[in-house]
Amino acid sequence: MVHPIAEANEHSPFGNLTADEFYAHHSVSHGSEFITNPRGLKLFTQWWTPLPPAKVIGTLAVVHGYTGESSWFLQLTAVHFTKAGFATCAIDHQGHGFSDGLLAHIPDINPVVDDCITFFDEFRSRFDPSLPSFLYSESLGGAIALLITLRQKESPGTAADAVNSKPWNGLILNGAMCGVSAKFKPPWPLEHFLSAAAAIIPTWRVVPTRGSIPEVSFKEEWKRKLALASPRRTVARPRASTAQELLRICKELQGRFEEVEVPFLVAHGSDDVVCDPACVEDLYARAASKDKTLKIYPGMWHQMIGEPEESVELVFGDMLEWLQTRVQRAAVDGGA
């Protein structure tokens, strides 16, 4: 099944079609709404479902990364999985996409994890509870998805446990941020001054990186142009407290790899200079998950949707096969 990125151009993810024409062409329905979180921020959410006669075989929540959004490249991947039978949903994190908040600013990841849990569980409740459910994540979204699954291990009675009671059947980690590559981190000694900068001026765009994220993420030039064509994407420097939080998240996760029990697929480019491939290899080695798969794709960059078409088909074909296999397993385990 060809990924919809094949129909995009450097100006629009939908190519020459309107959004509604694009959905109809792929036989999916689309819906969206704004929800208000406990912090008073309006967050944009959306979902895609396969049109009859196709049947829903599972639910899938997609989690975008830092400076990303659910309505550009990620939407094409959501439609790709929806066409295969998954009712799929997404949320724009605070400060991203159409959601409220200071642009690309995440000084604390925990409320963002809470937002995802709340919406994802509400979305899953719309469908037969016997359907298997999965998480698909990219970059920082991988760290968020791992934290979502780790919340289920918290002691009963916590707010997170009360909200997120249904376990996930699997997790796809696409270019996951389990560690920021030394090739992208701010050069020494600036990294060590982040705490002071974050405390004094948390929103200061003081943190240099070695190239913008699109420049080092998308190998195909036209796809890089498409990434930059989004009116909601920023290429500005990370704010001090956001940069500090991204590094802190990586450190926290690296100390908890043994706690990971959810079935997962790691898909990572060997030449990813944003999120270190060695860190997901460490996750794979240390995770307690009995069902875990590691795929490091030689020569690919951070955004594997930004690779040539044959590489995109390989990577997303592997992901779809992994999902379908676990849907079949869930059906057997559930006595279907």
N, C-alpha and C positions, 0 to 999 in steps of 0.2 A: 504494500500500500504506500503510494508516494506521499511524502510529507508535503503539506500545503506551501511550504517555503518555496517550492518549485514554481509557484504561480505568482510570487511577489515580484516587485521591481524595486529599484533604489529609492522610490518615492513613497510607496504604499505597501503594507503587508498584504493587501487584498488585490494587488496588481491593478488591472483596469476595471475591477468590479467595485460596486458599492458594498458596504458591510452586509446589508440584507441580501444582495445578490450572491455574495460569497457564502453566507450561511445556507442559502437555498441550494447553491451549487453542490455543497458538501452534505446535504441532507441532514442538517442539524438545526435545532432551534436555539435561540439565544435569549437570555433575560439578564437584567441587572437591577440593582437598587443600592441606595446609600443606607448604611446603618450608622448609628451613633454609639461610640464606645463610652466606657465609664469616664473617660477624660474629656468628653464633650466634643471629640473630633468626629466629623462625618467621614466614613470610610467607604470607598467604592468597592462593590462586590459584583461579580457576574458569574454566569454559569451557561453551560452548553449541554444539550441532551440530544441523543440520536432520534431522528424522526421515524415514526412507524413506516414500514413493518419491522424495522430493527428493534431489538430488545435490549434493555439495559442489563449488562452482565456484571456491573460493579460500579462503585463510585470512586472518583479520583479528585483529590484536592491538589492544586498546583501552587507552589510557593516561589515567588520571584526573588531576585537578589538585590543587592545594593545598587541604587540608581536605576533599577529595572521597573517594570510595570506589567500589568496583566493584559494590556490591550495592544501590544505590538508583536514582537516575536513569540512571546509566551502564548498569546492567543492562538497562533498558528499551531503550536504544539498541542494546546488544549483541544482544538478541532481535530487534529490528527488522532488523538486518543478517543475522542467522542465518536468519531466515525467507526471505531473498532468496538463500540458498545458501552463505553464508560460515560456515565453522567459526571460531568467535570465542572469544578468550580474554582474560583480564584478570588483573592482579595488584594487590593493595593495597600501596602503598608503605609503607615503615617508618613507624610512628606514625600510620597511617591505617587506617580500616576495621577488619578483624579481625586485622591484622598487629601483631607486637610493635613496641615502640619508644615513646619519649616522645611524647606526643600532638602530632601535627602539627608535629614537629620534624625538619627536614632541614638540618643544618648544612653538609652537603657533598653536592652532587647526584651526584657521580661514582659512589659505591657504589649509588645508586638506579638509575642508568642500567645498571650492571652487572647488578643484579637483574633488570631488565626483559629485557636481552639474553639472559641465561641461561634464563629461563623461556620467553620467546617463541620462542627457537630450539628448545627442547625440544618445545614444543607443535607447531611447524611440522614437526618430524621425524616426527610421528605420521601425516602425510598424504603423498600422492603428491608427490614433490619437484618435479614438473612444474607443480603448481598455483601460480598467482600468489599473492603474499602482500602484505598492505597493513597500514599502521598508521593507526589512528583516534585522535585525541588532542583533549583539551580543556584550555584554560587552561595551567597549568604543564606538563601532559602534552604540550602542543605543543612546549615547549622540550626536554623529555625525548626526545620522538620525533625531533626534529631532531638532538639529540646522538647518538642511536642510529645514525642514518644517517651522521652525520659520522664515527663510529668506523670505518666501513668504509673511510674514506680514509686511516686511519693506516697506518704502515709495516707490511709483512708481518712476522709473528713476534711481534707484541704479543699479550698475553692476550686483549684485546678482539677483535682480528682473528681469533684462533684460534677464539673462541667464535661470533662472528657472521660466518659466511662466505657465507651466502646473501643476495643483495641483495634489497631490498624493491622491489616493483613500483609503489608509490605511497604517498602520505601525505596524510591529511586533517587539516587544522589548523583546529579549531573554537574560535574565541575564543582563539587561541594567545597565550601570554605571551612575546612577543618584546620587550616593553617594558611596564613598569608605568605606567599612566596617571598624570599629574600630579594628576588629580582624586581619586586614591585613595592616592597615596604619603603617608607621614608628612609633616606640614608642616615647612617650613624653620624652624629649622636642625637639627631632630632627625635628619633623614636623614644629615647629615654626622657625627653622633656615633655612628653605628652600629658603626663599627670598634672604638671604645673600649668600648662597651657589650658587644659580642660577645666581646671579649677578656677582659673582667673577669667578666661574668656572662652566659655565652652563652644560658642557658635563661630569662633574665628576660623576662617579658612586658611589655617597656617600650615597645613600638612602637605608637603609636596610628595608626589608619587612619581615613579619612573615611567611616564607616559600616561595618557588617558586610558580609561578602561576600554572603550571601543577600539582604540588603536591597537591594543595588544590582545584583544579578545576575538576579533572577527578576521579570519584569514582572507576571505573573498572581499575585494574592494567594494563591490556594489552592495554587499550586505553591511559593510561598515557604514556606507553612505545611508543605507536604510535605517540603521541604528541611530545615526545622528539626525535623521529626518523627523524623528519623533519630537513633537513640540513639548513633551513632558520629560525628556531626558536631559540631565545636566552632565557636563564634563568638567565642572568646577572642582577645585580641590576639596577633599573631605574636611569637614569641620573637626576641630580638635577633640571634642568629647565623643564624636562619632567614631573617629579613627581609634581613639583609646578603647572604646567599647568593642569594636571589631577585633582588635588584638586580644582583649580580655575574653571574649567569647571563644576564640580559638584555644586559649589556654585552659579555660574551663572544660571544654569538650575533650581536649587531649588528656585531661585528668580523669575523664569518665568513660573512656572508650569501652572498658570492661563491663560497664552497666548496660550497653546497648544489646538488646535482645530481639528487636524486631527483625524480620526477614528483610534483607536489603540487597540492592544492586548498586555497585559503584561503577559509574561511567566517567572516565576522566581522560583528558588529552595529555600525552606524555610531555608536550611542549607548552603546557599551561604555565604562564609566568605570573598569573594573578593568584591562583589558589594552588598551593604546593601539592603535587601528586604524591610525594612521600608521606604526607599526613593522612591521605585516604588509604594508602597502603598500610599504614600503622593502624588505622581504624579497623581495616579488614583483618589484620593479624590478631588484634586484641579483643575484638567484639565477642560477646558471649552468644551471639546469634547462631543458631544451628543451621540456618538457611542464609548463606551470604555468598555473593558473587562479586568478583573484582574484574573489571575490564579496563585496562589502560590502552588507549588507542595511539599507536606510534605516530608521532609528527603532528598530532592535532593540538589546537589551541584551546583557550578557556571556553569559548562559546562554540560548541561543536556544530550548532545549527549554522554557524558562519563558515563552515568548511565547504569544499566542492560537493556537488549533488550526490555523487556516489558514496562519499563518506557520510553524509547526512543520512542516506538510506540505510547504510550499515549500522550506524549508531542507534537510530530510532527504530530500526527493525529489530535490533537486539532487545531494546527496551520493551517493545510491544510483545515480543515473544515471551519475555520474562513475566510480564503482567498476565498474559493469557494462560501461561502454565500455572500460575498461582491461583487464577480464577478456577481452573479445572481442579486443582488440589482442594480448594475450599469447597467445591461442590461435592467431591468425594468425602471429605472429612465431615461435611454437614449432612451426609446421608442422602444427597440428591440422586 
